[in-house]
Amino acid sequence: FDPPEQSIPPFKYHHFGAEISGQIKEGTFAVARYWGLRVRQSITRVASVPNPIFMGGDFSSLTYSIVDPETGLPFPNNVIPSDRFSSKGVGLASLFPKPNRLGSDIQNFHSVAELRTFADAFGLRVDHRTTLADETSLEYQYSSDVTDDPFNLVTGITNLPGFGVRDGLKKQTFRITNRHVFSSVFLNRVGLSFGYLRQPRTIDSSNKTSAVVISGFSNLGHATNVPQERKNRTFELSHDVSWLHPFKSIKFGGSLGYFNFDAFMDFLSRGQFQFTGGSFSKNVLANILLGLPTNAIRIKGDTDRKFASWTAGLYVQHDWMAFRNLDINVGLRWDYQTPFSESSSRVANFSPSGGLEKSPKSLYPGDFNNWGPRIGLAWGVLPNTVVRSGYGIFFDNLG
């Protein structure tokens, strides 16, 4: 879409980082890493905007009549008097820029805006060996990713600039793991982790505009699903024991986790207007100036919700060297997640028997039948050729 007579809009990409590691003292090692990303990318869009003469109420160049909705008769000379303009309709019409690509009534506005991304990540890990049989690891990770999107490429409703969003993501994770060797054949591992995630999506403008859907032209305004935000807090305790043998090993363990999910999405909080040309004045632009939408909708209320769920898992795995050239791995895992519950009972659901169930303890029944068998084979057909195959059933947690 870039005009061939103009220079290509720039694209700048900077990726950098650093790492340092070493022994702090006898038995204690540490490694720290950082990386950053800066992206400035030009985004080109074309849109269809109306003739500025029409936006002044002068439709005299049209071959059909603009009807006065109050009288049912055409406006004299197809010109709408300024005293009939709606102040709110004129405000919406003023959001249209003037065409900058002459010779066409469609795709007559060309714009180039800059998409900016700022991302940083930092990680630190410390390993401390208390004895030859005991080792503890501490790990912390932080990441931040912010993107200023001038067109709202994901959920935007228009190719016109000025209605973008800012997508933010911050994540922190802390883990502590202890590994202990009880004997030459028994190993024990215990892990504890905490996580926090915050992901806001906000309007990247001080002028927050309703969504305006216009037939025949590019839409106006911000998307109907912003602002929105989610916050996740996670906790997990895991434990496993391994029994090792020269030709086989068995590992079994489990985990217990807690997942907290807070979110809101102010859907249609600023409202949405739709303008078509088949009603009122018979012209979509005239309907805008007169302030006569075909339909309008707005939703009000507090959309903040606080959900929580517990997870549990148990597993056993057996690795066996059946022959010199054949390894067999079999396992079984069971997973369970409690149905999400809302702390303020601000949810509702349709019951299987019919009717609306207000403030249920859970939105759906739990499933205790999540059994996941796994099997894998590794067969050394030739000295330098190995054939591998595997099968498994896996269950994911909601969140």
HELIX and SHEET records of a PDB file:
HELIX    1   1 PRO A   52  MET A   55  1                                   4    
HELIX    2   2 PRO A   76  ASN A   78  5                                   3    
HELIX    3   3 SER A   82  ARG A   84  5                                   3    
HELIX    4   4 SER A   87  ALA A   93  1                                   7    
HELIX    5   5 VAL A  284  LEU A  290  1                                   7    
SHEET    1   A12 PHE A  11  LYS A  25  0                                        
SHEET    2   A12 THR A  28  ALA A  47 -1                                        
SHEET    3   A12 PHE A 109  THR A 131 -1                                        
SHEET    4   A12 ASP A 134  ASP A 149 -1                                        
SHEET    5   A12 VAL A 165  VAL A 181 -1                                        
SHEET    6   A12 PHE A 186  ILE A 203 -1                                        
SHEET    7   A12 GLN A 228  LEU A 244 -1                                        
SHEET    8   A12 LYS A 248  MET A 265 -1                                        
SHEET    9   A12 ARG A 305  PHE A 323 -1                                        
SHEET   10   A12 LEU A 326  GLN A 337 -1                                        
SHEET   11   A12 ASN A 370  LEU A 382 -1                                        
SHEET   12   A12 THR A 385  GLY A 392 -1                                        
SHEET    1   B10 PHE A  11  LYS A  25  0                                        
SHEET    2   B10 THR A  28  ALA A  47 -1                                        
SHEET    3   B10 PHE A 109  THR A 131 -1                                        
SHEET    4   B10 ASP A 134  ASP A 149 -1                                        
SHEET    5   B10 VAL A 165  VAL A 181 -1                                        
SHEET    6   B10 PHE A 186  ILE A 203 -1                                        
SHEET    7   B10 GLN A 228  LEU A 244 -1                                        
SHEET    8   B10 LYS A 248  MET A 265 -1                                        
SHEET    9   B10 ARG A 305  PHE A 323 -1                                        
SHEET   10   B10 SER A 341  GLU A 342 -1                                        
SHEET    1   C 3 ALA A 211  ILE A 214  0                                        
SHEET    2   C 3 GLN A 272  PHE A 275  1                                        
SHEET    3   C 3 ASN A 295  ILE A 297 -1                                        
SHEET    1   D 2 ALA A 348  PHE A 350  0                                        
SHEET    2   D 2 LEU A 356  LYS A 358 -1                                        
END                                                                             
